[in-house]
């Protein structure tokens, strides 16, 4: 079986965290002896210097075919340019990888490109939706139009979370399957010694949607009750300077450590050494970091913002309302007061049974076989 992943973003040596959840899926399929390659349609800003047109590179044992049209997200043009890049890139894939049996695309825009390829070459496609914009109460007409085309022409439609599925329903008559992102097997409880002081950890891009500012503000106020607690902040992004300034102004620099980018393989050790994961995001279609932290046996605090409701429950953490600092403080205090009540082994076991490689790969391969069988019948 040959599977082509059609994506608009993928890890590289320069940016190893880009859409890492897609790479985790690719690597899982490789372990199952499925032939898989990636076509990356790259229409990012011209400021991101790279070769125009076709190029290719290897990343962690995966062949990536890239077709770049450097221009940035120009309204009313991005779907056209993505489609052009996909149609040009697929010819290179045919020559070197061969004709794929299935195209597995991720995100709305890739689905729009895949339906054009399907019309021309008759290759079925599966669309996995991750787009956090889709869970907003109101989205732009153009995105809704693209979603309808992408969804309704797909041979199988997948949402990474239940809440995302409930929002996608309005754009399609297709049945939508919920299949979460994969937790790689190295996310598990290790033999690492906990930090002596109660330590919270947050991981993610330092962008507005992740509400790292709320985490830091709540943590600083909580220190009035628990002066010895600490916070580790993992990630990079445009708000780094602003967040550092908040810490400086409130004299919390000694208690809050900014660790910058961290490779996925190193995160399990960090999670395991800490006592609780916290991330009060405004919107998440899944929220793989919550599941990764839980797989390492620590309780998690998340907002009721979509995806986390599929992950967080009473046994492994707390769900709170968005943009509510007082509720966040109470949740963090609850974890400190009840830290011994959380069963690390059970937390890890439960989340791995739902989101681990064994379960997700089995479901994914069944989907591929179902699509192939229907395609052959037609």
N, C-alpha and C positions, 0 to 999 in steps of 0.2 A: 504494500500500500504506500502510495506517495502522497504526502500532504504538503501543500504550500501555505505558509502563513503570510497573509497580506496585511501589512501594518503601516502605520504612519510614524512610528517611533520604536526604537529598539536599542538595547545596550550596546556600548562600544567602549574601547579603552578610555576614551575621553570622558564618557558619561556612562559609567557602569550601572547606574541605578535607573536609567530610563526604561520605563515599562518592564521592570524586572519580572513582574508577574507573568508576562507573556513568555519571556525566556524560560521561566521555571516550567511552563507547560511544554515548550519545545524540548527541553532536556528530559522531561519525563517520558515523552513519546520516543525519544532516541533510546532510552533505557528499555523500551518495549520492542526494540528492533523495527521501528517504523521509520521509513525514509522521510525525512522532513527537511525543508529548507525555508528561507525567509525572503520575501520581496518587500523592501522598505521603500515607500514613496515619500521622499523627503522634500517638502515644500516650505521648510522653515525659512526664517529671515536670511537675506543675503549677507547679513553680518556674521552668520555662522559659516565661516569659510570652509568650503569643500568643493570638490570637482563638480561642474555642471554635467548633467547627463548620467551615463552609466558608470558604475564602479562596483567593486565587490570587496568584502573583507570577511575574515574569519573571526568569530568571537566565541570563546569557550567551546570549541568544537562544532560550532554551527556556521554554515555558509550563509552569508547575507548578501543578496543582490540588491544594490541600492540604485534608484534612479532619482536624481535630484534636480529640482527646478527651484533654485533659491529665489524666493520672493517674499515669503512671509504670508500670514493669513489675511489675504485681501478679500473682503466681503464680495460674494457672488462669483469669485474666481477660484476659491480653494477646491471646490468639488470638481471643477473642470480641470484644473491643473493636476489634481490627484489622479483623476481618471486617465489623463494623458500619460502621466508617469507610470501608472500601472500597466497600461496597454503597451507602452514601449518596453518596460522592464520584463513583462511576461514573455516576450520573444527571446530574451537572453536566457530566461529560466528554461524555456522549451529546449533550447540548443544544448544546454549543459546539464540540467537536472532531469529533463524529460517532461512529458506532459503529466501534470499532477492529476491524481484521481479526484481530489477534493481541494478546494481553496477554503482555508479557515481564516476569516478576517476578524479583526478586533477594532471596535469602535465604529460609530455611524458612518464616518467618511470613507473608511476602507470598504464598508459594505456597499456604498454607492459605486465605488470603482469595481468591486467584484461582480455586481449585477451587469455591468457593461461587458466584462470579460465572459460572463456566462452566456450572454446573448450572442456573442461572436463565436465562442469556441465550444459552448455546450458543457462547460465544466461546472458541476454543482458547487454551491458555496454554503458554508455555515458562518453565521455572524454571532460573535460574542460581544455583547454590549457592556461597556464599562463607563460610558460618558456620564460624568457627574452632573452635567448641565441638564440631562434628561429628568433628574429628580427635583428640579426646581418647579415651583408652582406655575410659572409662566415661562415658556421658552420662545425664541424667535421663530417666526413663521418659516423662515428658510430652513432651519434645522428640522422642524417638524415635517416639511416637505421631503427633505433628504431621508429622514427616518422612515417615512412611509414607503418610499421607493426601495430603500435598503432592506427593510424588514420583510415586505410583502413578496419580494423576489427571492428571498433566501430559501434554502432547502431545509434548514433547521435554524431556529432562533433561540439564543441563550442569553439569559440575564445572570449577572454574577451575584445578585441578591434579590430577596423577595420584594423589598420595597421598590427597587428599580423595575422589577417585572410589573408591579401594579401601575407604574407610570407609563411603561411601554405599551400596555394593552390598548391605549387610545389611538395608537398609530398603526395597528395591524389586526388582521383577523386570524393570523397564525397562532398556533399554540406556542407558548413560551416556556422553555425549560429553565429552571434555576440550577446553575452549576457554578459553585464558587471558585475562586482562585485557589491554586495549590500552595500548600505549605511545604517547602523543601524538607527532606528528612533530617538535615542538620539542625533544624529547630526542634530541640528537645531538652529535657532536663539534663544538665551536666553536673559534674562533681566540683562545681565552683563554690568557693566560700562566699557567703553574703557579706556585703559591706557592713561594718560595725554599726554605723548609723542608719536609721531608716532612710532609704533612698528611693525616690521616684525617678522614673525615666520616661521621656517622651521622644518619639522618633517620627520624622517626616520633613517635607519641604518647609522651609521657613517662609510661608506665604500666608496671606490673610485668612484663607479658608480653613487652615489648620488651627487657628486661634491659639498659637503658642503664647501670645501676649496674655491671654486669659489664664493659661496654665501658670505662667510666671507670677502674675499678680495674685492668684489664689494661693500659690505656694508661699509667697512672701508673707501674706497675711496669716497663713497657717503657722508660720514660724513664731508668731507671737505666743502660741500655745505650746509648740514643740520646737524650741530653738536649735536643736541638734540635727534636724532633718536636712537632707540634701536633695538636689535635683540635677539629673544629667539630661542635657539637650543634645540630641543627635540629628544632624541634618544641615543642609546649606540652603541659601536662598536670599532673596532681596531684602528680607526683614532682619537680617543678622545684626546690622549696626543698631537698628532701632531697639531690638530686644536687649542687646548688650547695654544700651543706654538706660533702659528701664532698670536693669539690675544695678547699674552704677548709681543712679539717682536714689535708689531705695536701699543702698548699702548692702546689697545681697550678693556681691561678686564672689565672696568666699564660699557661699552655699550652693551657687548655681554654676555648673561647669558646661561650657559649650565644647562639644567634642568634634564638631564638623561632620564631614562625610565618613561613613563607616561601611565597609564591605559587608554584604549579607552574611558571609561565613563567620564574621567576627561578632555579629549581633547576638547570637545565642549566649555567649559568655557575658556580655553586658546585661542582657535581660536577666540571666540567672543570678547575677550578683546583686541586682536591685530587688526591691520589695514590691513595687507596684508600677504598672504602666498607666499613663494618663494622656489622653489626647481629646480635647473637647471640640472636635471639628464641626464646621457648619454643614457639611454635606460629604457623605461617603457612599459610593455605590456598593462597596464591599468593606474595605478597610483591612487589608492583609496584615498590617502591623499589629492590630489587636489580636488576631489569631496567632501570629508568630510569637508574641509575648506570652500568650496563654499556653502555647505549646511548650514553652520553657518553664511553665509552672507558676507564673506569677499572676495575681489578680489584675484585672484591667478596669479602668474607668473610662467610659465613652459617652458621647451624647446620643440621644435618640434622633439620629440624623439620616437614617436609611440603613445602610449595610450593617452597622454594628449590632442591630437588633437580631440578626441571624447568628451572631457570635457570642454576645455577652448575656449572661443569665445570673441568677442569684448565687449560684455555686462558684462562679469564676470572676465575679466583679459587680459593677454597678452601672446602670444606664441613667443618665441625668438629662435634663432639658438643655437645649442650646442656649448660649449667651447668658448663663445664669451663674455668676461667680459665687454667690452664697451657697448654692446647691453643690457646686464643685468643691468648695471648701469643706462642706459637711461630708461629702463622699470621701475625700482624702482623709479626713479625720476618722471616718468610720473604718477605713482600711487600717489605719494605724492602731486604732483601739481593738480591732478584731483580727489582726494579722495572723495569729496562731490558729484561727478558725478555718483558714483557707488551706485545702488539701492540695499541695502542689502536684502530687502524682495523679490525682483524679482530674484536676484541671487540664493537665497535659494530655492524659489519655482521652478525655472526652473530645477535645478540640482536634486532635490528630485523627481520631476515628471519623470525623466529619469532613476535614479539609486536607488530610494527608494524601500523599502520592497514590497509595494503594486504592483508595476509594475513588478519587477524581479520575485517575487514569482509566480505571475500569469503566466508569460512566462515559468518558470521552470516546474510548474505542468503540463502545456499543453504539454511540451516536454516529460515528464514522461508518460503521458497518451497516447501520440502518439506512443512511443516506445512499451509500453505494448500492445496496440491494434495490432500493426504490428506483435509482437511476438506471440500473440494468433492466428493470422491468419496463421502464418507459422507452 
